[in-house]
Amino acid sequence: MNPVVAGVDVGGTKTRMRLLDLAAGEVVADRTVPSTGWQTRSFPAAATWLAERLAALPRPGDEVVRVVAGAHGCETPEHCDRLGRELESALGLPVTVVNDAQLLVPAAGLSAGIGLVVGTGSIAVGRHHETGAHLSAGGWGWVLGDEGSGSALVRDAARAVLARADDGAPLEALGRALLRSYSVSGLPELAAAMSWDGGVETWAEHAPAVFAAAAEGSAPAADVIRQGGAALANLVARLARRGAETDAVVAAGGVIVGQPSLFAAFEKELTSLLPGVTATLLREPPVAGAVELARRLAV
């Protein structure tokens, strides 16, 4: 049998899985599937969902000796431990589950620092510089928090547009961009579509409209992006105040990687809050961090 380790990144939109051949040190399988159906309200169901998708990954002759999964929705060590135990039972092999943001630092080839995920949602995670205890900030969901994420940017943009309407101000580029993105004719229809047509789960896909409006010169759109970046920096600062290691800050996720203006706003506020602490965008896929953690545990 050929010993391999599996790394998994379960995101809000897609799940990516990789196998690493321990002897050759090479990735021998890499598969991405939709995250449709993924949830952590039921840990047994989540374990079954992930085990079914992992089953198709090994080649004939492969022996999976360790799995590490970074799981969107596992917000506490207790949640991760419970899902890990369920997944171990389903797979019959050692499993470690972490929050998906914890994959970023090892994916960057680093041993310590803060990981910041900014995609559909947002969360920052790290470890205490003395005790090693898990620390997190944000990740409270698209309605109550997740500032700076795709969902929150659209939420805050819509609020800004509706507030302008309440003040009697005419529709400007941000409002027009949201109407186009939602294919509606007016603000009442926009509010209804955001509230009832798929709900908050669909908001993030409209985030490009906010950035497009800012590129057109919309001041409200620029303010939403600036405030989103500042809120993300505040997540990192909160972890630093609680004793997190700040050797590095590694940011990833489709929104912050794909939108330079959001990263610039985040970086500017981070420099103000934590002078000397620098942030980098992750160039490797986060699943690489899961593979690296699995390799370390298997050695």
C-alpha positions in Angstrom: 0.0 0.0 0.0 1.1 3.5 -0.8 0.8 5.9 2.2 -0.9 9.2 1.4 -2.5 12.1 3.4 -5.6 14.0 2.5 -6.2 17.7 2.9 -9.6 19.3 2.6 -10.8 22.9 2.4 -14.6 23.1 2.9 -15.6 26.6 2.0 -19.0 28.2 1.8 -19.2 27.8 -2.0 -16.8 25.0 -3.0 -14.8 22.2 -1.4 -11.3 21.4 -2.5 -9.5 18.1 -1.7 -6.0 16.9 -2.3 -3.9 13.8 -1.7 -0.2 14.0 -1.0 2.0 11.0 -1.6 4.2 10.9 1.5 7.1 9.0 -0.1 7.3 11.1 -3.3 6.2 14.4 -1.7 3.9 15.0 -4.6 0.2 15.9 -4.9 -1.4 13.0 -6.7 -5.0 14.0 -6.6 -6.8 17.3 -6.6 -10.6 17.7 -6.8 -13.0 20.5 -6.4 -16.7 20.0 -5.8 -19.6 22.3 -4.9 -20.3 22.8 -1.2 -24.0 22.4 -1.8 -25.5 20.6 1.1 -22.7 21.3 3.5 -23.7 22.4 7.0 -22.5 22.0 10.6 -25.8 22.0 12.4 -25.6 18.2 12.5 -22.1 16.8 12.9 -23.0 13.3 11.9 -24.6 14.5 8.7 -21.6 16.8 8.0 -19.2 13.9 8.5 -21.2 11.7 6.1 -21.3 14.5 3.5 -17.5 14.8 3.6 -16.7 11.1 3.9 -18.8 10.5 0.7 -16.7 13.0 -1.2 -13.4 11.9 0.1 -14.1 8.3 -0.8 -13.7 9.1 -4.5 -10.2 10.6 -4.0 -7.7 7.8 -3.4 -6.2 5.8 -6.3 -6.0 2.0 -6.2 -3.2 1.1 -3.8 -3.4 4.3 -1.8 -3.6 4.1 1.9 -4.9 7.3 3.5 -3.1 7.6 6.9 -4.3 11.0 8.0 -6.9 13.6 7.0 -7.0 17.3 7.9 -10.1 19.3 7.0 -10.5 23.0 7.3 -14.3 23.4 7.7 -16.4 26.4 7.1 -18.9 26.6 9.9 -16.7 25.0 12.6 -16.2 28.1 14.7 -15.0 26.7 18.0 -12.4 24.0 19.0 -15.3 22.1 20.5 -17.2 22.1 17.1 -14.0 21.0 15.3 -13.4 18.2 17.8 -16.9 16.9 17.5 -16.8 16.9 13.8 -13.4 15.3 13.8 -14.7 12.4 16.0 -17.6 11.9 13.7 -15.4 11.9 10.6 -12.9 9.5 12.2 -15.8 7.1 12.9 -17.0 7.4 9.3 -13.6 7.0 7.7 -11.9 4.7 10.2 -8.7 6.7 10.3 -7.1 9.6 12.2 -8.8 13.0 11.4 -8.1 16.6 12.5 -10.7 19.3 11.8 -9.9 23.0 12.1 -11.7 26.2 11.0 -11.0 26.8 7.4 -9.2 30.1 8.3 -6.6 28.0 10.2 -5.3 26.7 6.8 -4.0 30.0 5.6 -0.8 30.3 7.7 0.5 26.8 6.9 -0.6 27.2 3.3 1.8 30.2 3.2 4.6 28.1 4.5 4.6 29.7 7.9 4.3 28.3 11.4 2.6 31.1 13.3 0.4 34.1 12.5 -3.2 35.1 12.0 -5.4 33.8 9.1 -8.1 36.0 7.7 -10.7 34.6 5.3 -12.8 37.1 3.3 -15.2 35.5 0.9 -18.9 34.8 1.3 -18.3 35.4 5.0 -15.3 36.6 7.1 -13.4 35.4 10.1 -9.9 35.9 11.6 -8.2 33.1 13.6 -4.9 32.7 15.4 -3.3 31.2 18.5 -2.2 32.7 21.8 1.5 33.5 21.8 2.1 31.8 25.1 -0.6 29.1 25.6 -1.2 28.2 22.0 -5.0 28.4 22.7 -7.2 28.9 19.7 -8.5 32.5 19.2 -11.1 33.8 16.7 -12.9 37.0 15.9 -15.8 37.5 13.5 -17.5 34.7 11.7 -20.9 35.5 13.2 -22.9 35.1 10.0 -24.1 37.3 7.2 -27.0 38.9 9.0 -25.3 39.7 12.3 -21.7 40.3 11.2 -19.1 39.0 8.7 -18.1 42.6 8.1 -15.9 43.1 5.0 -17.2 39.9 3.4 -19.0 39.7 0.1 -22.3 39.3 1.8 -21.7 42.2 4.2 -20.5 44.6 1.5 -23.7 44.1 -0.4 -25.8 44.4 2.7 -24.0 47.7 3.7 -24.2 49.0 0.1 -27.9 48.4 0.0 -28.3 50.2 3.4 -26.3 53.2 2.0 -28.5 53.3 -1.1 -31.7 53.1 0.9 -30.5 55.8 3.4 -29.8 58.1 0.5 -33.3 57.5 -0.8 -34.7 58.3 2.6 -32.8 61.6 2.6 -34.4 62.4 -0.8 -31.1 62.1 -2.7 -31.2 60.9 -6.3 -30.0 57.5 -7.3 -26.3 57.4 -8.1 -23.9 54.8 -9.4 -24.0 52.4 -6.5 -27.8 52.3 -6.5 -27.9 51.8 -10.3 -25.3 49.0 -10.0 -27.3 47.1 -7.4 -30.5 47.5 -9.5 -28.7 46.1 -12.5 -27.1 43.2 -10.6 -30.5 42.2 -9.1 -32.3 42.8 -12.4 -34.9 45.0 -10.7 -36.4 48.3 -11.6 -36.6 50.2 -8.3 -35.5 50.3 -4.7 -38.7 48.6 -3.3 -38.0 45.7 -5.7 -34.4 45.7 -4.6 -35.3 45.4 -0.9 -37.8 42.7 -1.7 -35.4 40.7 -3.8 -32.7 40.9 -1.1 -35.1 39.9 1.6 -37.0 37.1 -0.1 -35.4 35.9 -3.3 -32.9 33.5 -1.9 -32.1 35.6 1.1 -28.7 36.4 2.5 -27.2 33.2 1.0 -27.2 34.9 -2.4 -25.9 38.4 -1.4 -22.2 37.7 -1.9 -22.6 37.0 -5.7 -23.6 40.7 -6.1 -20.4 42.1 -4.5 -18.8 42.9 -7.9 -21.5 45.5 -8.3 -20.2 47.4 -5.3 -16.6 47.5 -6.6 -17.8 48.4 -10.1 -19.7 51.4 -8.7 -16.6 52.5 -6.8 -14.6 52.3 -10.0 -17.2 54.6 -11.6 -16.5 57.1 -8.9 -19.4 56.4 -6.5 -18.5 57.9 -3.1 -21.0 55.7 -1.2 -19.5 52.6 -2.7 -16.0 53.7 -1.9 -17.1 54.4 1.7 -18.6 50.8 2.0 -15.3 49.3 0.8 -13.2 51.5 3.1 -15.4 50.6 6.1 -15.3 46.9 5.2 -11.5 47.0 5.0 -11.3 48.8 8.4 -13.7 46.2 10.0 -11.4 43.4 8.8 -8.4 45.1 10.3 -10.3 45.5 13.5 -10.8 41.7 13.6 -7.0 41.2 13.5 -6.4 43.9 16.1 -8.9 42.3 18.4 -6.9 39.0 18.2 -3.7 40.9 18.8 -5.1 42.5 21.9 -6.1 39.1 23.2 -2.5 37.8 22.8 -2.5 36.3 19.4 0.8 35.7 17.5 1.2 38.4 15.0 4.3 37.1 13.2 2.3 37.3 10.0 -1.2 38.1 8.8 -2.3 36.0 5.8 -5.5 36.9 4.0 -7.4 34.7 1.5 -10.8 34.3 0.1 -12.3 35.2 -3.2 -13.4 38.7 -2.3 -10.2 40.1 -0.8 -8.0 38.3 -3.3 -10.1 39.4 -6.3 -10.6 43.0 -5.2 -7.4 45.0 -4.7 -9.3 48.0 -3.3 -10.6 46.0 -0.4 -7.2 44.7 0.5 -5.7 48.2 0.2 -8.4 49.5 2.6 -7.7 46.6 5.0 -3.9 47.1 4.8 -4.2 50.8 5.4 -6.2 50.4 8.6 -4.1 47.5 9.8 -1.0 49.7 9.6 -2.8 52.3 11.7 -3.9 49.9 14.3 -0.9 47.6 14.5 2.3 49.4 13.2 4.9 47.0 12.1 2.4 44.2 11.4 2.2 43.4 7.7 -0.4 41.5 5.7 0.1 39.3 2.7 -2.4 37.8 0.2 -2.2 34.0 0.0 -1.1 32.9 -3.4 -1.5 29.2 -2.7 -5.0 27.6 -2.4 -5.9 27.1 1.3 -6.2 23.4 0.7 -2.4 23.4 0.6 -2.5 24.3 4.3 -4.6 21.3 5.1 -2.2 19.1 3.2 0.8 20.6 5.1 -0.9 20.1 8.5 -1.7 16.5 7.5 1.9 15.9 6.4 3.2 17.2 9.7 0.9 15.1 11.8 1.7 11.9 9.7 5.5 12.2 10.1 
